Amino acid sequence: MKKRLATVILFTCLACLSAGGGTFALDTAGALRERANKFWDARVRQDWGVLYDFLSPSERDKGTRDQFVSQGKEKAPFRYLSYHLGEVETAGDLGWVLTEFEARAVKFDKLPSRRVSQWQVWQKNNAEWYPLTEGRSELAPSLPPRLRPAAEEARLLKRADEFWEAREKQQWGVIYQYCDPGFRQRVPAEEFLQMKALNLYLFHALEWAEVAGDRGRVRITYRYRSSDPGLAKLDPEEVSVVEDWVKMTDEWYRNVPEPQ
């Protein structure tokens, strides 16, 4: 756990450097601002060929430039009329740009345009910045570190690290205590301890936590393999997830939703 917390502390230091105005942070923020300006300028001009270059490498694999340009011209839901970039903040390979833009829905062109102000999230890949689409928003917190409660997020990260360490050690009694009180009311401890885990958890790494009031999100990458002896020879798999946490009586608990 000490090594994992050291990684989290290093990320926090990078965040503090970016917010503190260091030379490296200023250079990084400047590069992001320049990149964001090019992106939004292309959006306003409806230059789909340029916008294709702002797709992340994995997104470009889903279609060719010509397909993207054709789809943009025919099916773009909004027409962006103007934009203005405000503050820019970076932390490691993540960046946030306060963006104000005016847009109009294409299908309802008789309705007045709307002006929106929001933090646009960017991610650096191979030394280049790419905007995160809504479908990939779970890859990063929605607000920059300066606007988030650092101490509370550190508490949540510590709590999540302990929860995952218990999963790796198969300490089911400990895991049960980390589940939210609502879950523990629905599922008695005796019943929970009789459940059989489908997977064995081998490793985990905490990437970030985001807290808003009494709600929290934690992004975790973990490695696992099936607990079925017949599948023991299969290679472990690695996945990344965002877990929901809730704070009750000044403590963080893993939020376990009721089955639908």
C-alpha positions in Angstrom: 0.0 0.0 0.0 2.9 2.4 0.7 4.1 2.1 -2.9 0.6 2.8 -4.2 0.2 5.8 -1.9 3.6 7.1 -3.0 2.3 7.1 -6.6 -0.8 9.1 -5.5 1.4 11.6 -3.6 3.6 12.0 -6.7 0.5 12.8 -8.8 -0.6 15.3 -6.2 2.8 17.0 -6.3 2.4 17.3 -10.1 -1.0 18.8 -9.6 0.4 21.3 -7.1 3.2 22.2 -9.5 0.8 22.9 -12.3 -1.4 25.1 -10.1 1.5 26.9 -8.5 2.8 28.5 -11.7 6.1 26.6 -12.2 7.9 27.1 -15.5 7.1 23.5 -16.7 3.4 24.0 -15.8 3.3 27.3 -17.7 4.9 25.8 -20.8 2.4 22.8 -20.6 -0.6 25.1 -20.1 0.6 27.3 -23.0 0.8 24.3 -25.3 -2.7 23.2 -24.3 -4.1 26.7 -24.8 -2.6 26.8 -28.3 -4.0 23.4 -29.1 -7.5 24.2 -27.7 -7.6 27.4 -29.8 -6.9 25.4 -33.0 -9.6 22.9 -32.0 -12.3 25.5 -31.3 -11.3 27.6 -34.4 -11.9 24.5 -36.5 -15.2 23.9 -34.8 -16.5 27.3 -35.6 -15.3 27.1 -39.2 -16.7 23.5 -39.4 -13.4 22.3 -40.7 -14.0 18.6 -40.2 -10.7 17.6 -41.7 -8.8 19.5 -39.0 -11.2 18.2 -36.3 -10.4 14.6 -37.3 -6.8 15.3 -36.3 -8.1 16.1 -32.8 -9.5 12.6 -32.4 -7.4 10.5 -30.1 -5.5 7.7 -31.9 -8.0 5.1 -30.6 -10.9 7.1 -31.9 -9.4 7.4 -35.3 -9.3 3.7 -35.6 -13.1 3.6 -35.7 -13.3 5.3 -39.2 -11.4 7.1 -41.9 -11.0 10.8 -42.3 -13.4 10.9 -45.2 -16.0 9.1 -43.2 -15.6 11.5 -40.3 -15.8 14.5 -42.6 -18.9 13.2 -44.3 -20.6 12.4 -41.0 -19.8 15.8 -39.6 -21.3 17.6 -42.6 -24.4 15.5 -42.6 -25.1 14.7 -38.9 -23.4 17.3 -36.7 -26.0 18.1 -33.9 -24.7 21.6 -33.2 -23.4 24.7 -35.1 -20.8 26.4 -33.1 -20.9 30.2 -33.6 -18.2 31.6 -31.4 -15.9 30.7 -28.5 -13.6 32.2 -25.8 -11.0 30.4 -23.8 -10.4 31.3 -20.2 -8.2 29.7 -17.5 -6.1 26.7 -18.4 -4.8 24.2 -15.8 -2.8 21.0 -16.2 -1.8 18.1 -13.9 0.4 15.5 -15.4 -1.2 14.2 -18.6 -4.6 15.8 -17.8 -5.7 19.3 -18.6 -8.7 21.6 -18.2 -9.7 24.6 -20.3 -12.4 26.9 -19.1 -14.4 27.4 -22.4 -17.2 29.7 -23.2 -19.0 29.0 -26.5 -22.2 29.9 -28.3 -24.0 27.2 -30.2 -27.3 26.4 -32.0 -29.0 23.1 -32.5 -29.0 22.2 -36.2 -32.4 20.6 -36.2 -33.9 23.6 -34.3 -32.3 26.5 -36.2 -35.2 28.8 -35.4 -34.6 28.6 -31.7 -32.1 31.1 -30.2 -28.5 30.1 -29.8 -27.2 29.2 -26.3 -24.1 30.4 -24.6 -22.4 27.8 -22.4 -19.4 28.0 -20.0 -17.7 24.8 -18.9 -14.4 23.2 -18.2 -13.4 21.1 -21.2 -11.2 18.1 -20.2 -8.1 17.2 -22.3 -5.6 14.4 -22.1 -2.1 14.2 -23.4 -1.2 11.2 -25.6 2.3 10.8 -27.1 3.1 14.5 -26.1 0.0 15.8 -27.8 -3.2 17.1 -26.3 -6.6 15.7 -27.3 -10.1 16.7 -26.0 -12.0 14.0 -24.1 -15.4 13.3 -25.6 -18.4 12.8 -23.4 -18.2 9.1 -23.8 -14.7 9.1 -22.4 -15.4 11.6 -19.5 -14.7 8.8 -16.9 -11.1 9.0 -17.8 -10.6 12.2 -15.8 -12.1 14.4 -13.1 -14.5 17.0 -14.5 -12.8 19.9 -12.6 -9.2 20.9 -12.3 -7.4 20.1 -9.0 -7.5 23.8 -7.8 -11.3 23.6 -7.6 -11.6 20.3 -5.9 -11.2 19.5 -2.1 -7.7 18.0 -2.1 -7.7 16.8 1.6 -11.1 15.1 1.2 -10.0 13.4 -2.0 -6.8 12.2 -0.2 -9.1 10.6 2.5 -11.2 8.9 -0.2 -8.1 7.6 -2.0 -6.8 6.1 1.2 -10.2 4.5 1.9 -10.4 3.1 -1.6 -6.8 1.7 -1.4 -7.7 -0.1 1.9 -10.8 -1.5 0.3 -8.9 -2.9 -2.7 -6.1 -4.2 -0.6 -8.8 -6.2 1.3 -10.1 -7.6 -2.0 -6.7 -8.8 -2.9 -6.2 -10.5 0.4 -9.8 -11.9 0.3 -10.6 -10.3 3.6 -14.4 -10.6 3.2 -15.2 -9.3 6.7 -13.2 -6.1 6.0 -14.7 -5.7 2.6 -18.2 -5.9 4.1 -17.5 -3.0 6.5 -16.4 -0.8 3.6 -19.8 -1.3 1.8 -22.3 1.4 2.3 -24.8 1.1 5.2 -27.7 0.7 2.8 -26.1 -2.4 1.3 -25.4 -3.8 4.8 -29.0 -3.4 5.7 -30.1 -5.3 2.7 -27.5 -8.1 2.9 -26.6 -9.5 6.4 -23.0 -10.2 7.2 -23.6 -13.9 7.4 -25.0 -14.0 3.9 -22.2 -11.8 2.5 -19.5 -14.0 4.0 -21.0 -17.1 2.3 -20.8 -15.5 -1.2 -18.1 -16.9 -3.4 -15.9 -14.5 -5.4 -15.9 -15.0 -9.2 -12.4 -13.5 -9.5 -9.1 -13.3 -7.7 -7.7 -9.8 -7.6 -3.9 -9.6 -8.1 -3.0 -5.9 -8.3 -4.6 -2.4 -8.2 -3.5 1.1 -8.8 -5.4 4.2 -7.9 -5.4 6.9 -10.6 -7.5 9.7 -9.1 -10.4 10.6 -6.9 -13.0 13.3 -7.4 -15.2 14.6 -4.6 -18.4 16.7 -4.9 -20.1 17.1 -1.6 -20.9 13.7 -0.1 -20.4 11.9 -3.4 -17.1 10.6 -4.8 -15.6 8.8 -7.8 -12.4 6.8 -7.9 -10.7 5.6 -11.0 -8.8 2.3 -10.5 -6.9 0.0 -12.7 -6.8 -3.6 -11.5 -5.6 -7.0 -12.6 -7.6 -10.2 -12.0 -8.1 -13.7 -13.0 -11.0 -16.2 -12.6 -11.2 -18.1 -9.3 -12.4 -21.1 -11.3 -9.6 -23.8 -11.1 -10.4 -24.8 -14.6 -9.4 -21.4 -15.9 -6.3 -20.9 -13.7 -4.0 -21.2 -16.7 -5.5 -18.2 -18.5 -3.5 -15.0 -18.4 -4.7 -12.3 -16.0 -6.8 -9.5 -17.4 -6.4 -5.8 -16.7 -9.2 -3.3 -16.7 -9.9 0.3 -15.5 -13.1 1.3 -13.8 -14.6 4.3 -12.1 -16.2 3.4 -8.8 -18.9 5.4 -6.9 -18.4 6.2 -3.2 -20.6 7.9 -0.7 -19.8 9.8 2.5 -22.0 9.0 5.5 -21.4 10.0 9.1 -18.1 11.5 8.0 -16.8 8.3 6.5 -16.5 7.1 2.9 -18.2 3.9 1.8 -18.2 2.0 -1.5 -21.6 2.7 -3.0 -23.2 -0.6 -3.9 -26.4 0.0 -5.9 -29.5 -2.0 -5.4 -30.1 -4.7 -8.1 -32.7 -3.6 -10.7 
